[in-house]
Amino acid sequence: MWFYVQHVLIAYQRADAAAHDRPRGNLSDLYPRWLGARELLLHHRDPYSAELTREIQTGYYGRPLDPRRASDPKDQQGFAYPLYVVFLLAPTITLPFSAVQIGFRWFLIALTAATVPLWLRALGWRPSKITLAILTILTLGSFPAVQGIKLQQLTLLVSGLLAGCAALLAAGHLLLAGVLLALATIKPQLALPLAAWLLQWSLSDWRNRQRLFWGFAATMAALLAGAQYVLPGWIPRFLDALAAYRDYTQGALSVLDLLTNAILGRILTALVLLGLVAVCWRMRRTPADSDRFALVGALVLAATIVVIPMFAPYNQLLLLPAIFLLVQHRSILWGKSVPLRLAVSVAALMVFWPWLVALALAAVSLVLPPESVQRAWFVPFYTSNAIPVAVLALFAFLMRRLQHPT
């Protein structure tokens, strides 16, 4: 997979950019956030401003985008994050970005590897060392992880924070879990569905679970107050930046929209959310160290990837707990039912398809010229949008089977 991304996908993108005079700078998703944090905290400049957006483009693309050029990218790379993300990046703002870029890349590799044992601990699965090593290698070698590391996407940081939150909950450290949950809201669309479930869970047994609420509430209050102090009135500016982001990207489309159409996608999204709300309400009194609690958390994250108006593959790292539970309980899924076995086989093929194609492309690259191999750059993506739906459907069936074995 790493070979495919570096020598097929990126090589194709470079050749295509050169052919169409499309700019390419550092292409680091960290850069807009880092530059915004540096300019705000050191020079008191508004990171949401049009002026700073053009400076971000100069570093990210190599020059400011020109709307008169049809070949220029549409993504303006504005600072479309909650302002308090600057506090997480504050320790790096006095360093040159080249050094930050290298350090952050290795940090994401280590953090992504660490999410595997953290999720396993949260799920109550204690596999052998060999199994743990295999799961870690497959995670680091998955396209979502490779893409996230290459792009230096903060989704990987959010994934690590949520994995740490889940592990702390399973260990009974509710206050610290609430702190990590609040920090994960730097990407609200990924963290807020899980936060909603966990806060509902906390309120259902206030006496024993209130530490989670207070950890989350205190951290959020500190983040919001700090953001308001360094840039008064930032929330309307953030909402404007978010609306602009949705306009100049396809961020308003979910995987359900892509697999069906806008109308049917919204209907299916509503059905998924209604089912999710029903499950969360029914399970609200479940203890944190129980199997059912782990199931609900994995279900919420899998449903989040399916319904959020964003289809970037790196977000699929939040499918890990659901996939791990499917692997752990594979004997339940692989029953005597022929249709069920067929469904499991199709889902497994979808998940493994990118690896199989990457392996094939690596093999043929030994005998074919690079240009010929690069023409197949899109083949590993054939199942990308279907993977979250397949995982969610199988996982919903697994939950039903575990709760009603007969």
N, C-alpha and C positions, 0 to 999 in steps of 0.2 A: 504493500500500500504506500509506504514512504517513497519507494522507487517510482511508482505510478504518479504520485503527486508532483514529485520533483522533476522527473524526466519525461513525463507525458503531458500532464495537465498544465503545469507551469510553463513548460517549454512551448506548448501550443499557445497559451495565453500571450507569451512574449512575442511569438511570431505573428499572431493575429493583431496584437497591438501595434507592432512595427508596420504591418501591412496597411493598417487603417489610421495610422498617425494618432493612436490612442495613448494618452500619457500614462506613465508608470513611475511612481516614486517609491517610497518605502512600503506602501500598501499595508501598513500595520494598523489594525483596528484600535490598538492602544493609543496610537499617536494623537488622534483628535482629543481624547480624554486627557492625555498627559499634557498636551500643549494648553488646553483650556485650564487645567489645574495650575500649571506654572504661571500663566498670564494672570489668572485671577489672584492667586495667593502671593505672587511676587510683585505684580504690577497693577493689581486692582482693576483689571480689564474684564469686561463682560464676555464670558465664553460663548454666549448665545448670539453675539453680535455678528452682523454680516461681514464686518471687517476682519474679525478673527476667523470666521469660516473660510475666507479667502486665504488667510495665512495657513490654515490647516490644509487646504487643498494644495498649497505650494509644497508642503512636506509630503503629504500623502500621495499625490499624483505627480509631483514634480513641477507643477505650474497650476495657477488658478484655472478652473474650468471656464470654457467659453461657450455660452449658450448658442452662439452662431455656428459652432462646429457640430454637425450632426453625429460625428463619430465620438465625441466626448462622452464620458460616463454620465449617467443621470443622477447618481447618488452624490449629493453635495457634501457628504461627510461633515455635516454640522454636529455640534455638541448636543446631541439629542438624548441626554442622560439626566437623571435627577442630579441637582448640583452637588449633593453631598458625596458623590463619587470622588470628588477632589480630595476628601479627607483620607481615603484609602490610598490615593496616589501621592499624597503630600511628601512622604519620605524620599521620593525619587525626583522631585522637580528641580533640584539643584545639580543633578547629574546630566551629562550629555545624553541625548536620546539614544545614540548608538550603544552606549553602555547599558542603558535601561532596557533596550530591546533585547540584548543578549541575555541579561539577567532574568528578564521576565519570561523569555522562552524556556529557559531551564526550570524556572519556578513552575510554569504551567505543566511541564513534563512531570516533575516530581508530584505536583498536586493532583494531576489526573491519575497517576499511578496510586496515590494514597487514597483516592476515592473508592477504589475497589475494596480494600479491607474495611474501610469505614462503612460502606453500604452493607457489606456482608455482616458486620457486627450489628448494624441496625436491624437487619433482617433475621438475625438469630441463626445464621448459617455458618458453621465452622468447618469449612472444607479442608482437605489435606493441603500441604504446602505445594505439592505439584499442581493441584487444581487451582490454588490461588495464583501461582505463577502463570498458568495458562490463561486464566481470566484477565490478569494484569497485562500480559503481552497482547492478547486479543483486543483489549480496551485501547491500549496505546497504539495498536496497529489498525484501529478502525478509522474509516474516513472522517466521521465527525471529530474524533480526537486530533487526527493529523491536520485537518482543515483548521480547527480551532487553534492549534499550536502555531501553525504557519501564519495565520492571520493575527495571532495574539489577541484572541477574542475574550472579552471579560465573561462570557458565558461559562468558560471553564473555571473561572474564579467563583462564580455563583454556584456551579455544580459542586465544587469543593466545600463551599460554605453550607450548602444544603445537606451534603453527605455528613459533614461534621455535626450539624444540628440533629440529624436523625440518629447518629451514633450516641450523642450526648443524651438524647431523650431515652434511648434504650437503656442507658446506664444510670438514668435517674437524675442527671444534672440539668434540671429544667431551666434554671436561670441563665446558664451559659448558652443553652440551646436557643433561648429567646434572643440573646444577643446576636448569635450567628444568623438567625432567621431575619432579623432586622437588617443586618449588613447585606444580606443577599438581595434586598429590595433595590439595589442599584440597577437591577434589571427587573422592574416591577412585573412585567408580563409573565416572567418565569417563576417568580417567588410568591406573588400575592395569592394565587390559588391554594398553594400549600399553606401559606400563612392563614388564610381564611379557615381552612380545615383545622389547623392546630389551635387557633384561638377559640373556635367553637368547641373543640375538645377540651381546652383549658377551662372554659366557662361552665362546662357540664359537670365538673367536679371541682368547684372553685377552691375549696379548702385544701385539697391535696395538689392542685395543679396551677395555682395562681402564680407561682414563681416563673413559669413560662411566659405568662401574660406580662408580668412586671419587667422581666428581662427584655422582652420585645418592645414594650411601650416606652421604657426608659431610654433604650438605645435609639428608637425612632425619634423621641422627643429631642434628644441631644443632637442627632443628625439634622433634623429640621431646624432647630434653633441655631445651630452653628451655620447652616447654609443661609438662613435669613440674616445672620449677622454679617457674613462676608459679602453677601449680595442681596440687599433688601428687595423684596418683590420678585424673587426669582421664579416662583411657581408659575405665574402667567407666561413668563418667557420660556420656561420649559415646555409648557403645554403648546405654545406656538411652534416651538422647534419640533415637537413630536408630531404635530399636524403637518408641518412641512415635510418631515421625514416620510410620512405616509403618502404624501403627494408625489414625491420624486422617486419613490421606490415602490416595489410591489408588496410592501409590508402589510397591506390590508387583506392579503389572501392567506387563508389557512390551507393545510394539506387537504382538508375536505373540500374546499372550494376548487382546488386544482384537480382533484380526482373526479369531481362531479361538475357542478356549475355554481354560480353565486347563490341562486335561490335554494337549490337542494342542499348546498353546503351549509347555509344558515339553518335550514331545518334540521339537518343532522347534528349541527353544533348545539342547537337548543335541546335536542333529545339526549345528547351525551351529557350536557350540563345538568339537565333534570335528573338523569340517572345518577350522576355523581353526587348531587345534593342529597338525593334519597339515601344513598349508601352512607355518606358521611353522617347524616342525621341518625341513622340506625346504629352506627358504630361509635357514636360520640362518647359512650361510657367505657369503651374498651381500654384496658390498661396498656401503658406504653411498652411494657416488656412482653406483650402477647403477640402471637403470630398474626392475629386479625388486624392489629394496629399497623404492623409492617405492610400488610396487604393493602390497607386503605391508603397509606402514604405513597406506595408505588403506583396505585391506581390513579391518584390525584396527579402525579407527575406525568404519567403516560397520557392521561386525558388532556393535560395542559399542552403537551406537544401537538396533539391532534387539533385542538380548537383555537389556539392563539393565532392571531393574524400575522403569521410569520412562518416561513418554511425552510429556513436555513438549516442545513444538515448538522452543523455543530450543536444545535439545540438538542439533538437526539441523544446526547450524553445523559440527559435526564431520564432516558428509558432504561438505564442500567439496572435499577432495582427491580423493575418489572421483568427484564430479561433474566436476571439472576434467579428470581423466584420461578420463572418458567423452566429454567435449567434444573433447579433444585427439585422441582416437582414434576419432572418430565415423565416419570412412570405413570402418573395420574392422567396425563394428557395422551400418552401413547397406549390407549386402551384397546379394546377389541373392536371398537367402532371404525369401520373403514372410512366413512366420511370425515371423522375426527382425525384419523391418521393422515388423510389426504390434506386436510387443512393445516395440520402441524407441519407436514412436509413442504407445503407451499410457503408458509411463513418462514420456515428455516431457510428455504432457498432464497427468499427475498433478503433475509439478513446476511446470508453468506455470499450473495451475488457479487457485491463490490470486491470482496477478497478474491473470488474465483476469476473475475475479469482482470483484476490487477495482476494476479499470478500469470494469466495467459499473456497479457501485454508485456510483462517482464520477460517471459520466455521468447516471444516472437521478436522482441527487440534485439535478441542475439543474432538474428538472421536477416531482419528487415531494416531498411534505413529509417532513421528517426521520424522523418516526415510521414512515412506510411503509418507508423504506429500512432503518431499524434492525431491522425484522422479519426481514430476510435476513442478520443478523449472522453466522449459523452456516454459511452456504453456502461461504465460502472454506476451511472446515475439512474439507470432504468427503473430500479426498485426503490429509489430514495424516498419518494413521497408516500409510497405504499407501506413502508416499514412501520411507521408509528401506528397506522390504522390496524395492521395485522397484529402487532404486539398488543395493542389495547384490546382487540377483539378476543384474542387467545387468553389474555390475562383476565378479562371479565368472565370468561368461561371457567378458568381455573378457580377464581374466587367462589363462583357458584358451586363448583364441585367440592371444594374444600369445606364450604359451609353446609352443604347437603350431600354427603358422600353417597347416599343411596340414589 
